[in-house]
Each structure stands twice: as structure tokens, then as C-alpha cells.
């Protein structure tokens, strides 16, 4: 598998997440591309901020909408650490100190970058 995103979309994401990290210094941000679901995944923590910070919502939701408008053939999702989908091995990370780290040089982009819990197949989904 390979990363089907393009460099322009990744640069857009890096730029916007750097701005988000600067605006919200207490938010930790992880980014990776998930080849299994062909989606850019951005994890925002702590969970309390993700669910209860309206200013944060007003910042990341427009990023998501702008991304979809600019890159119609790609998807992006924002999650927190309690999601079934998680970023186990981020390609980029912005910590609470607002330092961006590029982890791609030592990390291949594969489905192994993510932790996806197994689903109990005996449970019916509606």
C-alpha cells in the first residue's frame, strides 16, 4: 500500500495544524495517513478539550471543511484518544510546547501506523 494523498494536501495539513498548535498550546496533535481507510487522521488531546472546548471546535472544523473543498478526492478526520481509530505511530506531531516533529523519515507509511481494535463479529451493527 502507498500513501494516496498528494504533497499539496500534506503541506496544507501541516500548515493548518501548526497554526492550530500555536493557537491552542495545551493541545497535543498527532497526524498520520491511514492507507486502510484512505484518510488523513488528526488526533487532538486531551479528550476533555476535544469535547468541551468550543473555540477548538471553531478552529478545526473549518480546517476539515476547507480541506475537503480543496482536495475533493481525499478525506480527513479529527479524533481524540478515546476513538476506536487512533494514531499509534504519527508522521507529524505537535506537542503542548508547540514543537512540530516530522517523524516520517524513520516511519514507513503503512497500515501499521494505526491501531484499530478488533470488532466482535457476533455483535450486529444496524
PyMOL commands that place a pseudoatom at each C-alpha (Angstrom):
pseudoatom trace, name=CA, resn=UNK, resi=1, chain=A, elem=C, hetatm=0, pos=[0.000, 0.000, 0.000]
pseudoatom trace, name=CA, resn=UNK, resi=2, chain=A, elem=C, hetatm=0, pos=[1.092, 3.565, -0.501]
pseudoatom trace, name=CA, resn=UNK, resi=3, chain=A, elem=C, hetatm=0, pos=[0.002, 6.991, 0.617]
pseudoatom trace, name=CA, resn=UNK, resi=4, chain=A, elem=C, hetatm=0, pos=[-2.534, 8.087, -1.996]
pseudoatom trace, name=CA, resn=UNK, resi=5, chain=A, elem=C, hetatm=0, pos=[-2.526, 11.667, -0.773]
pseudoatom trace, name=CA, resn=UNK, resi=6, chain=A, elem=C, hetatm=0, pos=[-0.526, 14.323, -2.551]
pseudoatom trace, name=CA, resn=UNK, resi=7, chain=A, elem=C, hetatm=0, pos=[2.178, 16.582, -1.209]
pseudoatom trace, name=CA, resn=UNK, resi=8, chain=A, elem=C, hetatm=0, pos=[-0.053, 19.668, -1.514]
pseudoatom trace, name=CA, resn=UNK, resi=9, chain=A, elem=C, hetatm=0, pos=[-2.632, 18.166, 0.837]
pseudoatom trace, name=CA, resn=UNK, resi=10, chain=A, elem=C, hetatm=0, pos=[0.028, 17.169, 3.347]
pseudoatom trace, name=CA, resn=UNK, resi=11, chain=A, elem=C, hetatm=0, pos=[1.553, 20.654, 3.247]
pseudoatom trace, name=CA, resn=UNK, resi=12, chain=A, elem=C, hetatm=0, pos=[-1.928, 22.148, 3.772]
pseudoatom trace, name=CA, resn=UNK, resi=13, chain=A, elem=C, hetatm=0, pos=[-2.445, 19.908, 6.796]
pseudoatom trace, name=CA, resn=UNK, resi=14, chain=A, elem=C, hetatm=0, pos=[0.994, 20.697, 8.255]
pseudoatom trace, name=CA, resn=UNK, resi=15, chain=A, elem=C, hetatm=0, pos=[0.448, 24.438, 7.852]
pseudoatom trace, name=CA, resn=UNK, resi=16, chain=A, elem=C, hetatm=0, pos=[-3.026, 24.396, 9.405]
pseudoatom trace, name=CA, resn=UNK, resi=17, chain=A, elem=C, hetatm=0, pos=[-2.032, 22.101, 12.277]
pseudoatom trace, name=CA, resn=UNK, resi=18, chain=A, elem=C, hetatm=0, pos=[0.963, 24.323, 13.082]
pseudoatom trace, name=CA, resn=UNK, resi=19, chain=A, elem=C, hetatm=0, pos=[-1.420, 27.272, 13.329]
pseudoatom trace, name=CA, resn=UNK, resi=20, chain=A, elem=C, hetatm=0, pos=[-3.815, 25.235, 15.473]
pseudoatom trace, name=CA, resn=UNK, resi=21, chain=A, elem=C, hetatm=0, pos=[-0.948, 24.199, 17.770]
pseudoatom trace, name=CA, resn=UNK, resi=22, chain=A, elem=C, hetatm=0, pos=[0.120, 27.818, 18.094]
pseudoatom trace, name=CA, resn=UNK, resi=23, chain=A, elem=C, hetatm=0, pos=[-3.422, 28.942, 18.931]
pseudoatom trace, name=CA, resn=UNK, resi=24, chain=A, elem=C, hetatm=0, pos=[-4.011, 26.108, 21.438]
pseudoatom trace, name=CA, resn=UNK, resi=25, chain=A, elem=C, hetatm=0, pos=[-0.742, 25.478, 23.234]
pseudoatom trace, name=CA, resn=UNK, resi=26, chain=A, elem=C, hetatm=0, pos=[-2.259, 22.941, 25.647]
pseudoatom trace, name=CA, resn=UNK, resi=27, chain=A, elem=C, hetatm=0, pos=[-3.491, 20.684, 22.821]
pseudoatom trace, name=CA, resn=UNK, resi=28, chain=A, elem=C, hetatm=0, pos=[-1.317, 17.793, 21.686]
pseudoatom trace, name=CA, resn=UNK, resi=29, chain=A, elem=C, hetatm=0, pos=[-1.726, 16.969, 17.980]
pseudoatom trace, name=CA, resn=UNK, resi=30, chain=A, elem=C, hetatm=0, pos=[-0.764, 13.796, 16.112]
pseudoatom trace, name=CA, resn=UNK, resi=31, chain=A, elem=C, hetatm=0, pos=[-1.111, 13.255, 12.358]
pseudoatom trace, name=CA, resn=UNK, resi=32, chain=A, elem=C, hetatm=0, pos=[-0.829, 10.166, 10.163]
pseudoatom trace, name=CA, resn=UNK, resi=33, chain=A, elem=C, hetatm=0, pos=[-2.282, 8.905, 6.913]
pseudoatom trace, name=CA, resn=UNK, resi=34, chain=A, elem=C, hetatm=0, pos=[-4.288, 5.692, 7.143]
pseudoatom trace, name=CA, resn=UNK, resi=35, chain=A, elem=C, hetatm=0, pos=[-3.945, 3.619, 3.969]
pseudoatom trace, name=CA, resn=UNK, resi=36, chain=A, elem=C, hetatm=0, pos=[-6.594, 1.148, 5.099]
pseudoatom trace, name=CA, resn=UNK, resi=37, chain=A, elem=C, hetatm=0, pos=[-9.346, 3.777, 5.023]
pseudoatom trace, name=CA, resn=UNK, resi=38, chain=A, elem=C, hetatm=0, pos=[-7.509, 6.256, 2.732]
pseudoatom trace, name=CA, resn=UNK, resi=39, chain=A, elem=C, hetatm=0, pos=[-7.899, 9.069, 5.228]
pseudoatom trace, name=CA, resn=UNK, resi=40, chain=A, elem=C, hetatm=0, pos=[-5.724, 11.696, 6.887]
pseudoatom trace, name=CA, resn=UNK, resi=41, chain=A, elem=C, hetatm=0, pos=[-6.216, 11.263, 10.643]
pseudoatom trace, name=CA, resn=UNK, resi=42, chain=A, elem=C, hetatm=0, pos=[-5.583, 14.044, 13.163]
pseudoatom trace, name=CA, resn=UNK, resi=43, chain=A, elem=C, hetatm=0, pos=[-5.721, 13.188, 16.845]
pseudoatom trace, name=CA, resn=UNK, resi=44, chain=A, elem=C, hetatm=0, pos=[-6.334, 16.038, 19.308]
pseudoatom trace, name=CA, resn=UNK, resi=45, chain=A, elem=C, hetatm=0, pos=[-5.801, 15.548, 23.041]
pseudoatom trace, name=CA, resn=UNK, resi=46, chain=A, elem=C, hetatm=0, pos=[-6.628, 15.841, 25.873]
pseudoatom trace, name=CA, resn=UNK, resi=47, chain=A, elem=C, hetatm=0, pos=[-10.075, 14.335, 25.454]
pseudoatom trace, name=CA, resn=UNK, resi=48, chain=A, elem=C, hetatm=0, pos=[-11.693, 16.974, 27.673]
pseudoatom trace, name=CA, resn=UNK, resi=49, chain=A, elem=C, hetatm=0, pos=[-10.508, 19.746, 25.353]
pseudoatom trace, name=CA, resn=UNK, resi=50, chain=A, elem=C, hetatm=0, pos=[-11.621, 17.860, 22.243]
pseudoatom trace, name=CA, resn=UNK, resi=51, chain=A, elem=C, hetatm=0, pos=[-15.193, 17.513, 23.545]
pseudoatom trace, name=CA, resn=UNK, resi=52, chain=A, elem=C, hetatm=0, pos=[-15.616, 20.684, 25.588]
pseudoatom trace, name=CA, resn=UNK, resi=53, chain=A, elem=C, hetatm=0, pos=[-13.561, 23.459, 24.007]
pseudoatom trace, name=CA, resn=UNK, resi=54, chain=A, elem=C, hetatm=0, pos=[-15.870, 25.357, 21.655]
pseudoatom trace, name=CA, resn=UNK, resi=55, chain=A, elem=C, hetatm=0, pos=[-13.045, 27.604, 20.471]
pseudoatom trace, name=CA, resn=UNK, resi=56, chain=A, elem=C, hetatm=0, pos=[-11.106, 24.498, 19.432]
pseudoatom trace, name=CA, resn=UNK, resi=57, chain=A, elem=C, hetatm=0, pos=[-14.171, 23.225, 17.527]
pseudoatom trace, name=CA, resn=UNK, resi=58, chain=A, elem=C, hetatm=0, pos=[-14.460, 26.556, 15.737]
pseudoatom trace, name=CA, resn=UNK, resi=59, chain=A, elem=C, hetatm=0, pos=[-10.830, 26.169, 14.653]
pseudoatom trace, name=CA, resn=UNK, resi=60, chain=A, elem=C, hetatm=0, pos=[-10.563, 22.552, 13.486]
pseudoatom trace, name=CA, resn=UNK, resi=61, chain=A, elem=C, hetatm=0, pos=[-13.992, 22.200, 11.829]
pseudoatom trace, name=CA, resn=UNK, resi=62, chain=A, elem=C, hetatm=0, pos=[-13.220, 24.889, 9.197]
pseudoatom trace, name=CA, resn=UNK, resi=63, chain=A, elem=C, hetatm=0, pos=[-9.858, 23.191, 8.556]
pseudoatom trace, name=CA, resn=UNK, resi=64, chain=A, elem=C, hetatm=0, pos=[-11.730, 19.978, 7.812]
pseudoatom trace, name=CA, resn=UNK, resi=65, chain=A, elem=C, hetatm=0, pos=[-14.247, 21.713, 5.546]
pseudoatom trace, name=CA, resn=UNK, resi=66, chain=A, elem=C, hetatm=0, pos=[-11.560, 23.696, 3.686]
pseudoatom trace, name=CA, resn=UNK, resi=67, chain=A, elem=C, hetatm=0, pos=[-9.542, 20.524, 3.201]
pseudoatom trace, name=CA, resn=UNK, resi=68, chain=A, elem=C, hetatm=0, pos=[-12.497, 18.684, 1.667]
pseudoatom trace, name=CA, resn=UNK, resi=69, chain=A, elem=C, hetatm=0, pos=[-13.222, 21.650, -0.618]
pseudoatom trace, name=CA, resn=UNK, resi=70, chain=A, elem=C, hetatm=0, pos=[-9.604, 21.879, -1.806]
pseudoatom trace, name=CA, resn=UNK, resi=71, chain=A, elem=C, hetatm=0, pos=[-8.852, 18.150, -2.009]
pseudoatom trace, name=CA, resn=UNK, resi=72, chain=A, elem=C, hetatm=0, pos=[-12.114, 16.572, -3.136]
pseudoatom trace, name=CA, resn=UNK, resi=73, chain=A, elem=C, hetatm=0, pos=[-10.605, 13.121, -3.668]
pseudoatom trace, name=CA, resn=UNK, resi=74, chain=A, elem=C, hetatm=0, pos=[-9.118, 12.895, -0.176]
pseudoatom trace, name=CA, resn=UNK, resi=75, chain=A, elem=C, hetatm=0, pos=[-10.599, 12.635, 3.298]
pseudoatom trace, name=CA, resn=UNK, resi=76, chain=A, elem=C, hetatm=0, pos=[-9.581, 13.952, 6.693]
pseudoatom trace, name=CA, resn=UNK, resi=77, chain=A, elem=C, hetatm=0, pos=[-10.934, 13.127, 10.123]
pseudoatom trace, name=CA, resn=UNK, resi=78, chain=A, elem=C, hetatm=0, pos=[-10.291, 14.651, 13.526]
pseudoatom trace, name=CA, resn=UNK, resi=79, chain=A, elem=C, hetatm=0, pos=[-10.456, 12.319, 16.523]
pseudoatom trace, name=CA, resn=UNK, resi=80, chain=A, elem=C, hetatm=0, pos=[-9.415, 12.178, 20.155]
pseudoatom trace, name=CA, resn=UNK, resi=81, chain=A, elem=C, hetatm=0, pos=[-7.618, 9.456, 22.050]
pseudoatom trace, name=CA, resn=UNK, resi=82, chain=A, elem=C, hetatm=0, pos=[-10.872, 7.706, 23.011]
pseudoatom trace, name=CA, resn=UNK, resi=83, chain=A, elem=C, hetatm=0, pos=[-11.777, 6.986, 19.376]
pseudoatom trace, name=CA, resn=UNK, resi=84, chain=A, elem=C, hetatm=0, pos=[-11.821, 3.431, 18.026]
pseudoatom trace, name=CA, resn=UNK, resi=85, chain=A, elem=C, hetatm=0, pos=[-9.331, 4.718, 15.467]
pseudoatom trace, name=CA, resn=UNK, resi=86, chain=A, elem=C, hetatm=0, pos=[-6.077, 6.031, 16.888]
pseudoatom trace, name=CA, resn=UNK, resi=87, chain=A, elem=C, hetatm=0, pos=[-2.745, 7.341, 15.681]
pseudoatom trace, name=CA, resn=UNK, resi=88, chain=A, elem=C, hetatm=0, pos=[-0.267, 4.810, 17.061]
pseudoatom trace, name=CA, resn=UNK, resi=89, chain=A, elem=C, hetatm=0, pos=[2.776, 5.989, 15.077]
pseudoatom trace, name=CA, resn=UNK, resi=90, chain=A, elem=C, hetatm=0, pos=[2.339, 9.604, 13.981]
pseudoatom trace, name=CA, resn=UNK, resi=91, chain=A, elem=C, hetatm=0, pos=[4.068, 11.012, 10.924]
pseudoatom trace, name=CA, resn=UNK, resi=92, chain=A, elem=C, hetatm=0, pos=[3.923, 14.509, 12.446]
pseudoatom trace, name=CA, resn=UNK, resi=93, chain=A, elem=C, hetatm=0, pos=[3.325, 15.622, 15.993]
pseudoatom trace, name=CA, resn=UNK, resi=94, chain=A, elem=C, hetatm=0, pos=[2.846, 18.952, 17.716]
pseudoatom trace, name=CA, resn=UNK, resi=95, chain=A, elem=C, hetatm=0, pos=[3.191, 18.768, 21.456]
pseudoatom trace, name=CA, resn=UNK, resi=96, chain=A, elem=C, hetatm=0, pos=[1.848, 21.065, 24.137]
pseudoatom trace, name=CA, resn=UNK, resi=97, chain=A, elem=C, hetatm=0, pos=[5.031, 23.142, 23.796]
pseudoatom trace, name=CA, resn=UNK, resi=98, chain=A, elem=C, hetatm=0, pos=[4.095, 23.798, 20.132]
pseudoatom trace, name=CA, resn=UNK, resi=99, chain=A, elem=C, hetatm=0, pos=[7.121, 21.987, 18.731]
pseudoatom trace, name=CA, resn=UNK, resi=100, chain=A, elem=C, hetatm=0, pos=[6.476, 20.251, 15.423]
pseudoatom trace, name=CA, resn=UNK, resi=101, chain=A, elem=C, hetatm=0, pos=[8.194, 16.947, 14.876]
pseudoatom trace, name=CA, resn=UNK, resi=102, chain=A, elem=C, hetatm=0, pos=[8.497, 15.238, 11.481]
pseudoatom trace, name=CA, resn=UNK, resi=103, chain=A, elem=C, hetatm=0, pos=[8.636, 11.513, 12.130]
pseudoatom trace, name=CA, resn=UNK, resi=104, chain=A, elem=C, hetatm=0, pos=[8.312, 10.395, 8.508]
pseudoatom trace, name=CA, resn=UNK, resi=105, chain=A, elem=C, hetatm=0, pos=[11.997, 9.840, 7.850]
pseudoatom trace, name=CA, resn=UNK, resi=106, chain=A, elem=C, hetatm=0, pos=[12.042, 6.758, 10.064]
pseudoatom trace, name=CA, resn=UNK, resi=107, chain=A, elem=C, hetatm=0, pos=[8.456, 5.657, 9.612]
pseudoatom trace, name=CA, resn=UNK, resi=108, chain=A, elem=C, hetatm=0, pos=[7.083, 3.918, 6.527]
pseudoatom trace, name=CA, resn=UNK, resi=109, chain=A, elem=C, hetatm=0, pos=[3.520, 4.860, 5.657]
pseudoatom trace, name=CA, resn=UNK, resi=110, chain=A, elem=C, hetatm=0, pos=[1.601, 1.631, 6.106]
pseudoatom trace, name=CA, resn=UNK, resi=111, chain=A, elem=C, hetatm=0, pos=[-1.487, 0.361, 7.803]
pseudoatom trace, name=CA, resn=UNK, resi=112, chain=A, elem=C, hetatm=0, pos=[0.812, -0.468, 10.723]
pseudoatom trace, name=CA, resn=UNK, resi=113, chain=A, elem=C, hetatm=0, pos=[0.876, 3.223, 11.671]
pseudoatom trace, name=CA, resn=UNK, resi=114, chain=A, elem=C, hetatm=0, pos=[-2.542, 2.794, 13.217]
pseudoatom trace, name=CA, resn=UNK, resi=115, chain=A, elem=C, hetatm=0, pos=[-4.113, 0.851, 15.980]
pseudoatom trace, name=CA, resn=UNK, resi=116, chain=A, elem=C, hetatm=0, pos=[-7.546, -0.407, 15.005]
pseudoatom trace, name=CA, resn=UNK, resi=117, chain=A, elem=C, hetatm=0, pos=[-9.257, -2.533, 17.647]
pseudoatom trace, name=CA, resn=UNK, resi=118, chain=A, elem=C, hetatm=0, pos=[-10.811, -5.796, 16.566]
pseudoatom trace, name=CA, resn=UNK, resi=119, chain=A, elem=C, hetatm=0, pos=[-14.575, -5.773, 16.281]
pseudoatom trace, name=CA, resn=UNK, resi=120, chain=A, elem=C, hetatm=0, pos=[-16.635, -8.532, 17.852]
pseudoatom trace, name=CA, resn=UNK, resi=121, chain=A, elem=C, hetatm=0, pos=[-18.252, -10.063, 14.774]
pseudoatom trace, name=CA, resn=UNK, resi=122, chain=A, elem=C, hetatm=0, pos=[-21.041, -11.590, 16.882]
pseudoatom trace, name=CA, resn=UNK, resi=123, chain=A, elem=C, hetatm=0, pos=[-22.473, -8.135, 17.515]
pseudoatom trace, name=CA, resn=UNK, resi=124, chain=A, elem=C, hetatm=0, pos=[-24.830, -6.974, 14.769]
pseudoatom trace, name=CA, resn=UNK, resi=125, chain=A, elem=C, hetatm=0, pos=[-24.459, -3.425, 13.530]
pseudoatom trace, name=CA, resn=UNK, resi=126, chain=A, elem=C, hetatm=0, pos=[-27.536, -1.545, 12.408]
for i in range(1, 126): cmd.bond("trace and resi %d" % i, "trace and resi %d" % (i + 1))
show_as sticks, trace
zoom trace
